[in-house]
């Protein structure tokens, strides 16, 4: 009985340790809410989908070379699917610090046409939704 209890406690401890050490998928950006807003073709005010402070957001299209990203944001930012037509990179900054960066599938939100030097301040990061001929919902500034 005692041995069984020790094993149970050990399993729970290992499970909790693994959960605590696991990298979180949650980057405090509300992708499901964004998908819903895009489906309804609402004006996308990006700051409404973030739960963190930021003062600039940058968008990088598929095939953007790492040196272009580094030149724009001041440091290397991983873009694992950069050679895939299906992903864009979104980088939120606070000053010179990368607060959050992640890839977004273009089937969720097509940010591919939104690159601009200097990025967008929160009050500028407002986008309309257009249906692209290839099926993706393209976001357009303005």
N, C-alpha and C positions, 0 to 999 in steps of 0.2 A: 504494500500500500504506500509506504513512504517512498520507495523507489519510483513508483508510478507518479506520485505527486512531484518529485524532484524533476522527472522527465517533462512533465507538463509545464512546470515553472521555467525550466530551461528552454523549452520550445517557445513559450510566450516571450521570454527575455530576448531570444534571438530574433523572433518576429518583430518585436518593438525596435530592436537595434537596427534591423534592416530597414524598417519604415522610416526611422529617424535619419538614416544615412542616405536614403534614396533621393536622387535628384528629383525635384518636384517638376511636374509638367505645367503646373500653374504658374504663369508668369504675370498674373494679375491683369490680363487683358481678356475681356469678355468676348471671346470668339463666337460662342452660341448666340449671344445677344446681337452681335454684329451681323451674323448670318440672318437672323430674324428681321433686323432693320433693313438689310439689303433686299431681302425677299419682298418686303413691303415698299421698296423703293423710297424709303425715307431719306432725308438729308442726313448724311453721316457726319456727326460732330464727334470727332475722334476722342476728345477728352471725356466724353460720357461713357466710354468703354474701358477706361483705365482706372485702376485703384492705386496709383502711385503718382508721385510728382515728376513732372518733366517740363522742359522748356523748348525742346525741338524734337521733331520726328523726321526721320529720313526713310525713303523708300528706294529699294534697289530691285531692278528687274532681273529676270533670269539672264544668265551669262555675264553679269557684272563682274569684272575682274577684281580680285582682292585688293589690288593697289588703288583702285578707284574708291572703294569703300573706305580704305584706310586714309586716303587723302581727304575724304569728306568728313569723317567722324574723328580722325586723329588717332585711331588705333585699329588693330586687327579685330575683325568681328567675324566669327565663323558663319559661313553660308554653305552648309553641306550639300544642298541640292542646287547649287548655282548653275550647274550644267543641265538642269531639267527645265523644260518649258513651263512646267506646272507650278513653280514656286517663286515667290517674291520674298525679299528680306525687309523686315521692318525694324528700325533701330530708334529707340527713344533715348534722348540725352537730357541730362541736367548739367548745365555747364559743359565741362569737357569729360564728364563721366557717362559711360553707357549705363543707363538704368536698367533697361530691358531690351533684348533683341530676340527675334524669333522669325522663323519662316512661316509664311501663310500660303496655303494652297490657293492657286488662282481660281479654283472652283468655289472657294469660300468667299474670296474678295480679291478682285484683280487690281492690285496696286501698281501694275507694271508701267503705267504711263505717268506716274506721279513724281519721278525723280526731278529734283531741282537743287542747284547748289544752295547750301545753307539750310535746306530742309524747310519745315513749316513750324511756326510757333503754334501753341495750342489754339489761340483764337483764329488762326488761319487754316487750321486742319479741319476744314469742312468740305465734304465731297458729295456730289450727286451720283446717282446710280444709273448707268446705261446698260441695256442689254446688248452685249456684243454678238456678232453673227455666229461666233464659234461656241456660244452657250454660256460663257462666263459673264458675270456681272462686273462690268468695268467701272471703276471709280474715277470720277473726273473732278478736278479742283473747281470750286466755285458754287 
